[in-house]
Amino acid sequence: MKDACRLTPLGVMVLALLREGDMHPYEMIRLMRQRHGDRLVPVTNGTMYHTVARLARAGLLAEVGTDRDGNRPERTTYSLTVDGRDAVADWVRRELVRIDRPAEFRVALAEAHNLDRHEVVQLLTARQATLTAEHTMHREGLRASRQREVPEQYLIEIDRQAALLDAELRWTAAFLTRLDNTTIAWGPPNHSVPASGPAHREAPQP
């Protein structure tokens, strides 16, 4: 489990949350929903508690205490371990360069701030090169197919994918320029989560 390959996207997001401070699963769920992290991965009570238990067994997070609010069941608070911090970085590095796992890439991009700015530039530049090769292959395939007068109805999906790759390449180039020129703030959160509740980063409404 300490291998970053075995982390789930939700597991990565849980570990990344704990970089902000110790919290219990209920706080994690509330914070992820407030920030609309559930756009990226499904978040339910069951999946959260199961994920936290797996991460704890793997030594990626650790229990640091329990508390009780009125008649509610005890809540266990967790802290990120060194292995957990390293696992997030390793997973993001691995997924940020891939183009064949779009769901994982979205999470890696959302958590890319856990890596150094220059490392993210390098990783996304490598991904950009792969996307460019893929885009070229699609465009050349379309051109050759149309020269052979393949009916357009058989090329719809290929044409769509080529358009999506073109849009992603334009977005990547613009983002890399902003990141490389340090025009956007970068880095892990520098605030801690108070004991009474999580620190909330407001997310824009979708």
N, C-alpha and C positions, 0 to 999 in steps of 0.2 A: 504493500500500500504506500510505502514511502516513495516508490517510483512515481514520478509525475504522470506517467502514462496511465496510471490506474485511477487517477483522480477524475471524478465526474465534474461537469461544469458547475453544478450546484455546490459541490465540495470546494471548488476553487473560490467561488463567491463567498462561501462561509468563512474560509480561511482569510480571505482578503478583508472581510468585515472586521475580523478580530485584530487586524493591524491597527484599527482605530481605538481599540480598548476592549477590556473584558466585557462579556455580555452573555445572557442566557438565550436559548433558542427562540423564546417568544419575542425577545428584542430583535433578534436576527430577522425573523419573519416580518415583523412590523416595519423594520427599516428597509428591507428589500422591497416591500410593497409600496412604501412611501416614495422610494426612489425609482419605482417601476422596473426593478430588476426582474420581476416576474414576466416581463416581456421577453426575456432571454431564456429563462428556464422556469418550468412549472414549480410553484412553491406551495406546498401544503404542510399542515402540521405533521402528517405522517412522514413525508419525504424529508422534512427538515430534521426531525428527531432521529430518523434512521441514519441520515447522513452524518449528523453530529456524533452519533454512537460509533460509526465506522471510523471517523477521523480520530476519535479519542482512542479507540483500540489500536490504531496505527501509530499513535504517539505524535500526531500532527497538531493536536490541541490537548489541553489538560484541564481537569476540574480545579477550580480555585475557591469554591465555596458554594453554599446554598442559602436561599432566603425564602421566606413565606410571606405572602401578602394576604392578610385576613384569613379566610377559610380556604383559600386556593391551595392546590398542592405545592409542595416545595419546588423551587426552580433552581437548577444547577447552573452556576456561572462558569464559563470556560475562558481560557486564555490561550493565545497562540504560542506554540513552541518554536524553537529554532528550526526544527525539521519542517514544521508547517510553513514557516516563512519561506524557506528554501524551496519547498514543493510548489508554492504558488509561482515563484519566479521561474522555476524549471518548466512548469506546465505552460505558462504564457510564452516563454521562449519557443517551446516546441510547436505550439499551435499558431503563433503569430505569422509564421512563414508559410503555412500550408494553405492550399487553395481548394482542397478536396473535402474540407469539413467546415462548411459555412456556419453551422450552429456553434461549433466550438470557437471558430474565429471571432464571432461576435462577442463571446465572453472574453476571449483573450484581448480583444481590442478594448473592451470596457475595463479590463484590469491591467492594461499595458502601463498605466502610471506606476505600477509596482516595480518597474524596471527603470534603469537609467535612460534619460532622454536619448543619448547618443546610441545606446544599444537598440532602442526601439527604431531609430532611423535606419540602422543597419539591417535589422530584421525585416522591416517593411520594404526597404529597397530590394532585398533579396526576393521578397514576395512579389514585388512589382515586376521584376525580371521574369518570373515564372508566369505571371498574368499576361505579360506582353507576348510571350511565346505562345500561350494558349489562345490569345486573341488573334494573333497572326494565323495560327492554324485554322481557326474558325473562318476567318475572312477568306483565306485561300481556298478552303473547302467549299465555301459558298460560291466563290467565283468560278471554280472548276465545275461545280454542279450546274450552275446556270449556263455555262458555256456548252455543257452537254445537254442542255434543255431539260434538265430534271424538273418535273412539275413543282411549282412553288409550294403546293400543299405538303410536300414531303420535307421541305426545308424550314418550316415555320419555327421549330424548336431551336434549330441551329442558328437561325437569324436572331431569335430572341436572346440566346446565350451570347452571341457576338455583341449585341447591343448592351447587355448587362456588363460584359467585360469592359467594353469601351467606357461606360459610365464609372465603373469601379476604378479603372486606370486613371481617369481624370480626377476623381476624388482623392485617390492615393497620392498623386503628384501634388495636388494642392495642399493636402494635409502634411506631407513631408516638407514642403516649403515652409509652412507655418511652424512645424516642430523644429526644423533645422535652424530657423531664424530666431528661435526662442520667443516667438510672438504670443505663445500661450503658456500659462503657468504649467508646471509639470512636477510630478513627484507624489509620493504617498501622502495621505492626510497627516497634518501635523497637530491635530487635536485629539483629545482623548474622550472616551465616553464616560459621562458622569455616572455615579452609582445609581442615581434615581432613574436613569433611562438613557437611551442611546442619543448620541449627537446626531442631529438630522441634517443631511445635505439635501436641500430641496432640489428636486428634479423638475424640468419643464414638463408641463402637461403634454401628452402625446396628441 
